C-alpha cells in the first residue's frame, strides 16, 4: 500500500494568522504615511504645470508682439473666443493679436486668436487685471500678477508676475516676503 505524502514537508511553513495580521498592519502603516505625501506631490505637479502654461502663454504673447510689431493681449476667458470682463481666470485665458488697439482690448472679427487655454479641473486662478497687453518697441506693457490659489492654503499659493517690460516670472511670495492671498 502506498503512503500519501503530506502537502507540506516539515521544512516548509505557511503564514500563521498572527503573521498575516502583523504584515497587513505594517502595510497599512506604510500606506497611511505614503499616500498623503503622494497626494501633495500630485498637487505640486498640477500647480507647476498650470503656472508653466501661464508663463508660456505670456512668453508667447511677448514674442509675437515683438515679432509682428503689434499689441498682443492675454485676457481671461469669458466664453469661446471672447475675453472675460473680470480678473477671474478660472475658465482659462486667450492670447490674441489686437490689431485695432482698442481699449479695453476685445477680440474683433479679423483679429487672430493665437492660443486659447481652457481650464478643465478644479484649479483656481485670479489676477490683478483682466487683460495683459504686450507691446513692441520699448512701449510699456501691462504689469500685474496671476495667482494660483492652491486648495492647501495660503502657504502653497504661487504667482506669475509680469513686469512692465512684459517679462513673466514665478514667485512664491510677494517682494516684502508675505504670502499671496486669494
C-alpha positions as CSV (number, residue, x, y, z in Angstrom):
1,X,0.0,0.0,0.0
2,X,1.2,3.5,-0.9
3,X,1.6,6.0,1.8
4,X,0.4,9.5,1.0
5,X,2.9,12.3,1.2
6,X,1.9,15.3,3.2
7,X,1.2,18.5,1.2
8,X,3.9,20.4,3.1
9,X,7.1,19.0,4.3
10,X,8.3,19.7,7.8
11,X,10.8,22.3,6.4
12,X,8.1,24.3,4.7
13,X,5.8,26.6,6.7
14,X,2.8,28.7,5.8
15,X,1.8,32.0,7.4
16,X,0.1,31.9,10.6
17,X,-2.9,34.2,11.3
18,X,-0.8,36.3,13.6
19,X,1.9,36.8,11.0
20,X,-0.6,37.7,8.4
21,X,-2.3,40.3,10.7
22,X,1.1,41.9,11.5
23,X,2.0,42.0,7.8
24,X,-1.3,43.7,6.9
25,X,-0.8,46.2,9.8
26,X,2.7,47.1,8.7
27,X,1.4,47.6,5.1
28,X,-1.4,49.9,6.4
29,X,1.0,52.0,8.4
30,X,3.3,52.4,5.4
31,X,0.4,53.4,3.1
32,X,-1.0,55.8,5.7
33,X,2.3,57.7,5.6
34,X,2.9,57.4,1.9
35,X,-0.5,58.3,0.4
36,X,-0.7,61.9,1.8
37,X,2.8,62.6,0.6
38,X,1.9,61.3,-2.8
39,X,-1.2,63.5,-2.9
40,X,0.9,66.5,-2.1
41,X,3.3,65.6,-4.9
42,X,0.4,65.4,-7.4
43,X,-0.9,68.8,-6.2
44,X,2.6,70.2,-6.6
45,X,2.9,68.8,-10.2
46,X,-0.6,70.2,-11.1
47,X,0.4,73.7,-9.7
48,X,3.7,73.7,-11.5
49,X,2.1,72.6,-14.8
50,X,-0.5,75.3,-14.6
51,X,2.0,78.0,-13.8
52,X,4.3,76.9,-16.6
53,X,1.4,77.1,-19.0
54,X,0.6,80.6,-17.9
55,X,4.3,81.7,-18.2
56,X,4.4,80.1,-21.6
57,X,1.3,82.0,-22.8
58,X,2.9,85.3,-21.6
59,X,6.2,84.5,-23.3
60,X,4.3,83.6,-26.5
61,X,2.4,86.9,-26.4
62,X,5.6,88.9,-25.7
63,X,7.4,87.1,-28.6
64,X,4.5,87.6,-31.0
65,X,4.3,91.3,-30.2
66,X,8.0,91.8,-30.8
67,X,8.0,89.7,-34.0
68,X,4.9,91.3,-35.6
69,X,5.3,94.8,-34.2
70,X,1.7,94.8,-32.8
71,X,-0.1,94.6,-29.5
72,X,-0.8,91.1,-28.3
73,X,-3.2,90.5,-25.4
74,X,-3.6,87.8,-22.9
75,X,-7.1,88.0,-21.3
76,X,-9.3,86.0,-19.0
77,X,-11.6,83.7,-21.0
78,X,-15.3,84.6,-20.8
79,X,-16.5,82.0,-23.3
80,X,-15.2,80.6,-26.5
81,X,-13.1,83.2,-28.2
82,X,-14.3,86.1,-26.0
83,X,-12.5,87.9,-23.2
84,X,-13.9,87.9,-19.8
85,X,-14.7,91.2,-18.1
86,X,-13.2,90.3,-14.7
87,X,-9.9,89.2,-13.3
88,X,-11.3,85.7,-12.7
89,X,-9.2,83.3,-14.8
90,X,-10.9,80.1,-13.7
91,X,-12.3,79.5,-17.2
92,X,-8.9,79.9,-18.8
93,X,-7.3,82.6,-21.0
94,X,-6.9,83.7,-24.6
95,X,-3.9,85.0,-26.4
96,X,-4.8,87.2,-29.4
97,X,-3.4,89.9,-31.7
98,X,-5.1,93.2,-31.1
99,X,-4.6,94.8,-34.5
100,X,-7.0,97.7,-33.9
101,X,-5.5,98.5,-30.5
102,X,-9.0,99.1,-28.9
103,X,-9.1,99.8,-25.2
104,X,-10.1,97.7,-23.4
105,X,-9.0,95.1,-25.9
106,X,-11.6,92.8,-27.3
107,X,-11.4,90.1,-29.9
108,X,-12.9,91.6,-33.1
109,X,-13.5,89.9,-36.4
110,X,-10.3,89.6,-38.3
111,X,-8.1,89.5,-35.2
112,X,-6.1,86.4,-34.8
113,X,-6.6,84.2,-31.8
114,X,-3.1,82.8,-31.3
115,X,-3.9,80.4,-28.4
116,X,-6.8,79.6,-26.2
117,X,-6.4,77.7,-22.9
118,X,-9.4,76.2,-21.2
119,X,-9.2,75.3,-17.5
120,X,-10.8,71.8,-17.1
121,X,-10.4,71.0,-13.5
122,X,-10.9,72.5,-10.0
123,X,-7.8,74.8,-10.2
124,X,-8.4,78.4,-9.4
125,X,-6.5,81.4,-10.8
126,X,-7.1,85.1,-10.0
127,X,-5.3,88.1,-11.5
128,X,-4.8,91.7,-10.6
129,X,-6.1,92.6,-14.1
130,X,-8.5,91.1,-16.6
131,X,-6.1,91.7,-19.6
132,X,-2.4,91.9,-20.1
133,X,-1.3,93.9,-23.2
134,X,2.2,93.2,-24.6
135,X,3.5,96.0,-26.7
136,X,6.6,96.1,-29.0
137,X,9.3,98.7,-29.4
138,X,10.1,99.5,-25.8
139,X,6.5,100.6,-25.1
140,X,5.2,99.9,-21.7
141,X,3.2,96.6,-21.3
142,X,0.6,95.8,-18.7
143,X,2.2,94.7,-15.5
144,X,0.3,92.6,-12.9
145,X,0.1,89.2,-11.2
146,X,-1.8,86.0,-11.8
147,X,-2.1,84.0,-8.6
148,X,-2.6,80.2,-8.4
149,X,-4.9,79.6,-5.5
150,X,-3.8,76.2,-4.0
151,X,-6.6,74.3,-2.1
152,X,-4.0,73.5,0.6
153,X,-4.0,77.2,1.8
154,X,-2.0,80.4,1.7
155,X,1.4,79.0,2.1
156,X,1.0,77.0,-1.1
157,X,-0.2,79.8,-3.3
158,X,2.1,80.8,-6.2
159,X,2.1,83.6,-8.7
160,X,3.2,84.6,-12.1
161,X,4.4,88.3,-12.0
162,X,4.6,90.2,-15.3
163,X,6.8,93.3,-15.3
164,X,6.1,96.4,-17.4
165,X,8.6,95.2,-19.9
166,X,6.4,92.1,-20.4
167,X,8.7,89.6,-18.8
168,X,7.0,87.0,-16.7
169,X,8.5,85.3,-13.6
170,X,7.1,82.9,-11.0
171,X,7.1,83.8,-7.3
172,X,6.4,82.0,-4.0
173,X,5.8,85.2,-2.1
174,X,5.4,89.0,-2.6
175,X,8.5,91.2,-2.7
176,X,8.0,92.0,1.0
177,X,8.1,88.3,1.9
178,X,4.4,88.0,2.7
179,X,2.3,85.2,1.2
180,X,-0.1,85.6,-1.7
181,X,-3.8,85.6,-0.8
182,X,-6.7,84.6,-2.9
